[in-house]
Amino acid sequence: MKTARKQFAGSLDPVVLQQRILDAEERSANWLAKGNEYAEKGESAKSEYCYDRSASWLLTANKLRKW
């Protein structure tokens, strides 16, 4: 029985690949903006969580680019 696995850049259609990269970048930017909002309010724990999520999505985008 085969198990479902995430597909990264190897076997994706170039258009789908570009869409996934843009999605990951957008999610990263959204988490970064949310983290900055929390940092301005002085909520450091929440801002750090958001920064970590942003970095995670940026890492995903870079993996898709094979950087």
N, C-alpha and C positions, 0 to 999 in steps of 0.2 A: 504494500500500500504506500503510495507516495504522499508526502506531507507538503502542505502549502508553505512556501518560503517567499520572503520578500525578494523581488527582483531589483537589482541595481543595474548599472549602466550596461552590463554585458549583452543582454538579449532584447533590449527595448527598441521600439521604433523611435527614430530621432525626434519626431514631433512629441510623442508621449514623454520621452526623456526630458525634453526642454520644458514641458508642462510641469513635470515633477520637480525639476530644479527651481522653476519660478515659484511653485507652491511652497517649497521648503524655504526659499529666501523670504517670501512674504510672511510665513509663519515666524521666522526668525526675527524679522523686523517688528512684527506685532508684539512678540514677547519682549523685545528690547524696549519698545515704547512704553509698554506696561511697567517694566522694571524701572524705567526712568521716572514715571509718574509716582511709583511707590517711593523711590529714593527722594524725590522732592518733598513728599509728605513725611519723610523721616522713618519710614517703615522698612528698615534694613533687611529683616528676615524675608519679607515678601519680595523685595527687590532682588535679593540674591537668588531666590528661587526662579524668578522670571529671567534673570541673566543666565542661569544655568540652562533653562529651557531654550533660550535664544541660541546659546552656543551649541546645544544639541541639534537644533534644526539647521544651523549653519554647517555643522559637521556632516549632516545628511546630504545637504546640497553639494558639499565638496566631494563626498564619496560618489555621488551621481556623476559629477564632472570628472572623476578619477584623478583628483588632485592629491 
